[in-house]
Every structure is written in structure tokens, then in C-alpha cells.
Amino acid sequence: FDKSIYKENEQVNIGIGVLDDFGRMVCNADLKLEITDPYNKKTILETSKGEIKISSECEFYGVTNLPDYYTNYTTSIKGEYQINLTAITSTGIRSITDKFIVTNDIDFDVSRSGPTRIYPEANYIMNLTIKPSKNYNGTIKEYVPSVFEISQQEGLSIKTIKNIKILTWNKNLIKDKPLNIYYEFDAPDISPEFYLLGPLEINSFHELRQWQIASDKILSTVAMSAPTGATTVNKG
């Protein structure tokens, strides 16, 4: 999800990635996404019905910021929305659960734009847009795995505590004026792997969920284990 907290009647942008046990992306999974609102009304979105789209870059090994599968959903009432995602592939069935919150009382409306699947040997950008409903002058903190290499930028401080890197900006937020910040990261050259970013913190506010990233199979390994009949492998 591009956010962890939404407002009523707001569009939720949803990106999905499916990897096999070797870290290779699966672009022909049968996906079923079930969203249950606070009144227990269920909305079901499926690839088989064209409600979940497949990216044209799904099979691309390299830098892409497009999610392999994507869809959207419009919120209604305030409260907690429960998510159940099921993927049926040739090797079995997997499911995960998640949630997001809908409320109109948000001090800092935070949205993210970044990769949901990464090629380990490449660098990526995480973009964050903050829309404050009040003035604030102070620190903004982001949390990433300590194994991530973070590119230096002016105004960004980086501190490592155990298995976490804390990224800190000092910013002056003005009510109703959006602020954009970003950071560039390089994950370890290992796969398959799974990482969590966040939650972003602004004073006493924090996101209610973390950003999830899956790590691709490294190209050289993919080439060695390419299926019969495969002739080329894309490289970014």
C-alpha cells in the first residue's frame, strides 16, 4: 500500500509481488485479494477477472519501480480494513494478511513511492511525501535494515543501532504544504530475501505498517538455472 492511513473515500494504491522459492518472480500467479471493511463488507479483486493487473515489466530482471501486480480500492467508512491475499502458483498456494486504517484525523498524511521488488545489485530510491495538517519543526525518522547502504545527502544523518539504521532529517513542516523527501539505498547482493522499511516517525506520529520489499534472484544464478527453452535474460 502507498499509505498505512487513508481518509474516507480515498483511493488505495496496492502493489503486489510474487516470488518462487528461488527468488524468481512469478508473473502468471492466480491472485485473489480480499478486503474487509469495518462493517464486514467484503470486496474481492482477482487477476482472473482483470481486477488485478500484471505489469509489462514483471519478467524484467533489473531496475523497475513498477509493482509486478497492481490494483486499487476506494475506502468508505472510518475504521480498520482487513486484507487477505492468496496467490496460487504451479508450486502451491500461499497467503498473507495485512491491514490499513481509515480516519479523517491525520496529523501527517504520509505516502510512499518505491520498489516492491528489487534486483539486489542495483540501487533504488524511496520517495516519501508528507502532507501536514499542522505546523511542525523537528526531526523526521525512517528505519531501514542495518545491512542497507544509504547514499549520503545533505541534511540526512544516519545512525546504526544493532540491526537497524535510523535515517534522520530536521525539517520545518507547514500546515497543508506537502514536503517531499527521499533516500537512495543498496540492499545486500543476496536473494531471495525480504525486507521491511519504516515506520516513518514524525514527533509522536508514526506509520501503522511497514513497507515490504522482496529481493530477486541475482542474474548470474538465474541464467544458470533458466528453464528449458529460455534463450535470453534481461538485464537492467
N, C-alpha and C positions, 0 to 999 in steps of 0.2 A: 504494500500500500504506500502511496506517496505521502500519507499522513498517519498519525495514530489517533488524532482527534479531528472530527469533522463537525460542521454545522448542519442544521436541518436543511433538507432539500439541496444538498451539495453533492457534486459528482465525486465518486471514489474511483481513483485510477489504480488498477490492480495488475501487477506483473508477476508472471509465474515461470519458473524454470524446472525442468525435469532432467535429471542425470541418471545414468545407469550405475551399476556397482563399480564400474571402472572410471567413472567421471566423465563419460561421453554423453553429450546432450541427446535427448530423445525427442524427436520432432514429430512423432506420429502417435503420441500418447492420447488415450481417450480420457479427457478431463471432465470432472463434474465438480462444480463449486456451489456449495450450499450456504446461503447467507440467511440467518435467522434474526429478525428484528426484535426489539424489546416486547412486542405484543405476540411473539412466537409465530409471526408470519414468515414463511419460508420462500425465498427466491432461489431458483436453481438455474445455473448457467452451465452450458455444456459445449464442448468442441463439436460434437456430432450434430448440433443444431446451429452451428455457426455463431453462437453467442460468445464463445471464447475464440479469438483469432490466433493464428500462428504467424510469427514474424517471418519475413522473407530472408532474414539473416540468422535464422535458428541454427542452421547447419554450418555456420561460419566459425572457424577456429581463428580467433583474433579479436581485436578491439571492437566491441559493439556495445552501445548503451541501450539498445532496444531489448526489451524482455522477449524471451522466446515465445511465450504465450501472453496475451493481454486481453483485458476486458474492462468494463466499468459498471458502476452501480450507483443509483441515486438514493441518498439517505431520505428518511422520512422523519420519524419522531426522535426525541432525545432518549438516550439510554445506551446500553451495551449491545453490540451486534456480534453474534457468534458466527464463526467461519469454520466450515469443514470442507477440505479439498481432497479429492480422491483422484489418483492417476492410475489408469490401467495400461500396462505395457506388456510386451511379449514375455517378460520375465516375472510378472506378478502384479500385485495390487499394493499401492502404498497410500497412506492417508496422513494428513496433518491437520491440526486445529489451530485457530488463532482468533483474534477479536479486534475490534476497534470501538471507539466511543463517539457518540454524537451529543454535542452540547452547544448552546449558543454563548456560553460564558467561558471564553478562552482569553487568557491574558496575552499569550503569544501563539499565533497561528503558524505552525512550522510545517513546511512541505519539503520533501527531498526529491532530487533528481540525480540518479546514479545507476550504476550497473547492478543487475540482479545475478548475473553470471559473468565471471571474469576468466580471461586467459592468463595463467599465472605469470608469464614472462613479460606482461605489459603493465604500464602504469594507467591508473584510472582517476577520474575526478568525481568527487561527491559534492554536489551543489545543494545548498540549503537556503531557503527563502523564509524569512521571519516577518510576519505582519503583526506588529504590536497593537494592542487595544489600550495601552497606556505607555507613558514615558518610562524609560529605564536607562540608567547609566551604570555599567558594570561589566562583569565577566559573562561570557558565553562559553560553555564547556561541551566538548564532544569526546566520546570514548571509543577507542579502537583497539584491536589486539596489539599487544606489545611487539609481535613479530612483523607488523606492518612498518615499512619505511615511509616516512612522511616527508614530502618536499618542504623545504624551508620557504617561508614567505614573510614579508614584513607584517608585523603586528600579531604574529602567531607564535605562542610559546608551547613547547612540547615537554611533558614530564612523564617518565615511566615509573609506575608503581606495580611491582610484581608482574602480572601478565596483562596489564592494561597500559596503554598510552593515553594521557589526558591532553587534549588539544584545547588551548585557551585563547580567546580573543577578548580584548577590552573594547566595548562598543557603546555608543550612545544611540539608543533606540528612541524614535519619536513616534508618538501615537499616530496610527493609521498610515505611516510611511514604511513601505516594505524595505527590508535590508537583505542583501544577498551576500553570503559568504561561501567559501569553498575550501577544499583541500585536495591535494593530489596524493595518492597512496600507491604503494607497490607491495603486493602480497608475496609471501614466500613462493618459490618455484616448486611447489608440491601440489599434487592432486590425486584423487579427488579430496576436497576439503570443504569445510563450511564455516563461515564467519558471521559474527554479529557486530553491527556498528550502532553506537548510541547507548542509551538515550541521550539526546541533546538536553542540556540543562541551562536554564536562564533564571538566576536567583532561586526561588523556591519552586519554579515550574520545571517540569521535565516531560519529555515524550512518554507515552504509555506503552510503547512497544519498541523493539529494535529493528533495524534494517538488516535483512538477511541476504547473504551473498554465497553462491556456490562457485567452486573453482573447477574449471575444465580440466580435462586430460591434457597433458603437455604434448605438443605437436609431434615430437620425435617418437614418443611412445605410441601415439595414435597411428602414425604411419606404419609402425612395425606390426600393429595388431589390426590393420584395416581389414574389413570383411572381404570375402571373395568377390571379385568383380569391381572393387573400388579402384579407380585409376588416379584420382587426384585428391589432394587435401589442401584446402585454402589456408593461407597464412596471412595474417594482418601485419 
